[in-house]
Amino acid sequence: MDYHLRLPPGVLTARAPSSGVPVERTFDAMGTWCHAVLRGVDSSMLDDVESDVAELQALWSRFEEDSELSRLNARPGVPRRVSAATRQLAQRALIGWRLSGGLFDPFQADRMAAVGYGRDFDELEPVRRPVAARRRSLSARPVVIDRKHNTLTVAAGAGLDSGGIGKGFAADLVAVRALARGATGALVNLGGDLRCVGLAPEGGWRISLDDAWRPGEPSDVTIKLQEGSICTSSPLRRSWSYSDGSRGNHLLDPRTGLSVGDRIAAVSVIAPQGWLAEVLTKTLLLAPRRRAAALLRRHQAGAVITYRDGARVQLP
């Protein structure tokens, strides 16, 4: 069941200033829907945005054997030259793992297959419920980043999974690239991982959170954002059945190697950058409330947490 940030197109055009009407496009990429809105340019630049997203998908897809990420993970322990974008992704993945105390762990690509998410979501078939796995030690080095030679080395059993952080960081990169090409403002939303930069419409971008249980239906939460990022994670969004009838989902608890529980229906985090918002959403699914609030304050972020029983809280 989808739970994501939906940006109503009519809201944007209605709030456009006299300098011109924003141009926008919706398209499919990275296994999800994408929505881009640009200000101060004509619609032809949307082709560049779509190309940028496709380029990053080609680099980071774990479902394509020839992607840069798949080739990296296929040879653990061996340094491999990678693009600047992939090196930057790995840097942020490592930072996120450390700042979360291991509650966010993007180095579980192999484990994703073990829990049943080893192929594109639309192609999943029922598998046996997996057994728990041991937690990775915080003293481990899941990836070695060699800035001098532009290489990455992943440790055995620590395959990098772009997953959510890839979408958050991709939104960051694509939005900033649009500004570099001449846009005065940009909003890029990759399946609920949203980044806006530059000049916002009067009153800010109005971002409506979907109802957690009714995809496409708005909840009563609307966020106004001048610049920054909002990302949402939900165990209800991509889930499947095991052969014994139990359920799994695409969000893993690094402490067990199993899918997270569904006590929390969704977490939306507002943060300066998309990759950081993604790290914090995954962390808040597992962290005690007091620790979560402290982490949000430390990183100048806020969150809306919706529980399975319908209760909703805002942090910090």
Order of alpha helices (4+ residues) and beta strands (2+ residues): beta-alpha-beta-beta-alpha-alpha-beta-alpha-alpha-beta-beta-alpha-beta-beta-beta-beta-beta-beta-beta-beta-beta-beta-alpha-alpha-beta-beta
